[in-house]
Amino acid sequence: MALGAMPSTIGKMIVSRGAGLAGIGLGIGLIVSGIMAPLISSVLYGVRPLDPEVFIAVPVILMVVCFGELHPGVARGQSEPIVALRRES
């Protein structure tokens, strides 16, 4: 923003990068867990290895957490640049 970027552009950039990384991580995690679930079926008690409720609930919860963590970055992107530059860490 100090170089002329709009606050909305900064917010969109933060959200798109965060959502993209979370989506890639969730995709890889679902593939790996789908492959590994039958291998650990002997230690699962009362749960099927490929339980659809778990394979739906966990990614939804992780995406909610991901978007909750993006809020401070978006809020920081909408602050005045001079205030952010003067503020000591």
N, C-alpha and C positions, 0 to 999 in steps of 0.2 A: 504494500500500500504506500510505502514511503516513495516508491518509484512510479506511482500512478495507477496501480491496480485498484479496481473497484471492490468494496467490501463483499458484495454478492459473489464476485468471481473467486475471491479467496475462500469464502464459505463453501462454494460448490467444489472447489479443488480439494479441500480438506475432506469433505464428505465422500466425494467420488473415489479418492485414493484409499480412504479407510474402508469403504464398502467393497472396493475391488479386492483389497488384501484379505478382508474377512471372507468374501465369497470364494476366493481361491483356497484359503485355508479350510473352509467348510467342505468344499468339493473334494479336496485331497483327503480330509479326515473321514468323510463318508465312504470314499472308495476304500481306504485302508481299513476302516472298521468293518466294512462289508466283507472284505477278504479275511480279516483276522477273527471275526466273530465265530465262525464255525470251529476254528482251531482252539478256542478257549471254552467251548461249550461244556466241557467236563467240569469246569469250576463254577458254572452258573447254576444257581439253585432257584427255581421258581420263575426264571426268565428264559424265554426262548432266545437263541443266539441272534436271530434277525427279527427282533421285536419292532414292529412298525411304529408303535407309540414312542419308543425311545429314539428311533431314527428321525422322527418328526420333531419331538419336543426339544431335544438337545440343540439342534441347529437354530430353532426359533429362539430359545433362551440365549444362545451365544450371540445372535444378531441383535437382540434387544440390548444386551450388555455392550456390544460394540457401538451401537448408535448412542447409547448413554455416555460412553467414554468420548465420543466425538464432540459432544456439546461444548466442553470447555475450549476446544480448538476453534470451533465456529464462533463462539463468543469473543475469543481473543482476536480473531480475524476481523471482527466488526468494531473493535475499539479504535480509538484515534492513534495513528502511528507515532506521533510525537510523545504521547503518554507512555506507550510501550517502550520507546527508545530511552526515555528519561528514567523509567522505573528501574531500580536496582534489583537484581535477582537475589 
